[in-house]
Amino acid sequence: MTLHSISEFSRIERPAKSIFDTGAMFDSGFRDNTLLECFNCHFEALPANNLERIRAAQRIRYQVYCIEHPHENSDNPDGLEMDEFDAHAAQSLLVHRAANATLGTVRLILPLANDAELSFPVQRVLDGDSLAAFRQLPLHSTGEVSRFSISREFRRVIHSCGSGTDAALAGNSAVLMRLGLIQALVRMSMERGITHWCAAMEPTLLRMLSAMAIRFRPIGPLIEYHGLRQPCYCVVADVLEDVKRERPAFWSVLTDGGALLD
């Protein structure tokens, strides 16, 4: 397996600098569940829990990682991007309600019950010291965030169906879509007893997530992979606690108004 299997959370399409500056607007303009209501009006995060939905997720991955950002092997006549980690992963889709179209996907690679120390792509690229530190995590309740994808092509449906004129959505759809995919990660984690997330991310993305109160901790030094990436991890409960305190409207979307934590 090559480095091309490392977590794709680092390769989400870079938003404009102003995208996460809208956090202040959300906090002042959307209180409690108002942002969640806006999200639910326009989007839905669905588990890819059957073959049809899994194929939809793999088509989005192909669009993003083989066409829009060609990092993976694109020689697949079926237009599907897949790898060995799909066999022990949970996946979800982000759906635009009005257009009835899938816009994005995210994958949570789950630990192998009998081989937790060889479960994750990130384990294959860490140096010895970093790998030793990684093994201090509770590997049997850790998941790797991967294939975090929003297609440029598919998201055009938002504008084609007229939703871009909605005052609550205009200019902020990218934030809502990202929150929706993270909501899917929270749901998949809660359902499967995952307490920690690991990933390899661009430092810029780490800073943007931190502005949303979603903070990852580094594991060892930066690595070179399509640019510098930071292997990292977080404790899911700590992240949600920080988001609830600092970005309550975001927390409402991430936890579906707290329902995912019941």
Beta strands, then each sheet from edge to edge (+ up, - down):
strand 1: 43-47
strand 2: 89-96
strand 3: 101-109
strand 4: 142-150
strand 5: 196-201
strand 6: 217-218
strand 7: 223-224
strand 8: 228-235
sheet 1: 1+ 2- 3+ 4- 5- 8+ 6-
sheet 2: 1+ 2- 3+ 4- 5- 8+ 7-
end
